[in-house]
Amino acid sequence: MTVREQIESKEAGILSEYACKSTDSYFTRKLRSEEKCPYRTEFQRDRDRILHCNSFRRLKRKTQVFLSPVGDHYRTRLTHTLEVSQIARTISRGMGMNEDLTEAVALGHDLGHSPFGHCGEAVLNEICPHGFRHYLQSVRVVEEIEKNGRGLNLTYAVRNGIECHTNKVAETKEGCIVRLADTIAYINHDIEDSIRAGILFSQDLPTECTDVLGNTKTQRITTLIASVIEHGPDVIDFAPEIRKAHDDLRSFMFERVYTNPAAKQEESKAELLVKKLYSFFIENSSLLPAEYQEIMRKTDEHRAVCDYISGMSDEYAVDLYTELFVPKFWK
């Protein structure tokens, strides 16, 4: 037996009956057939391909909540992704699910996120005729953009989990776990960043939520993780009391942080920047990089320009805008 076959055999004896096995031909099917790795299962190979791709590295310079925050300890899209992965893996292991599949979905769930967070996403959705949703773009990244248009050739289970991490029910329990891990991570870590930024104070958090979930980040995350595991595998969710406290805390964050002018004071500038870059490259599509020229030939200039801008980091977008639109001093 190969190392991969030994791992697959162990899965059959260890994982829950609800888990997605690495030998499941429906969930491991790919867009292109290829030889199996002798050392890694299909889901382990998916995880590795995501970790090594360009889009994953660019997440380190993409906004989580605060645009280009000054300070080493604020979250970026990359640190958010790693935290989602840790939470999802803990839940998956506790429920006897496939941890490799869970990790692959978690690491890939935000690969298509635009620069400037949900502000950039909203602008691209407004101006691009094809529309723009980061979860669909993440699938597009792994299927059609990475590796110079060849894509990463991931399994169906991973692609489905990525697509469904925001507002759909994934076909695997592991994909459903990532969806909950995403919200557990961003609510609690955004609270910490908001307190660091002086937008919130610990005592501002609603007591009806903290009495149930806990007063510290660690207590809240632990309570939420435990609730998912103990709720059982039939429906991946929190217990009803925990669900209500979670939803109320999320609503509080939307009211006090996600729509707070202090946190969003630079968004109008980011919106203008994205719109200016978009219109410039629509009018000058010949200046697009070669890989996006190829996308334009296959589809149209709007699809190519949207793909190009959505893949930019915040810093790259600002630098490109400066190069194109800000006059240089004569030296």
Beta strands, then each sheet from edge to edge (+ up, - down):
end
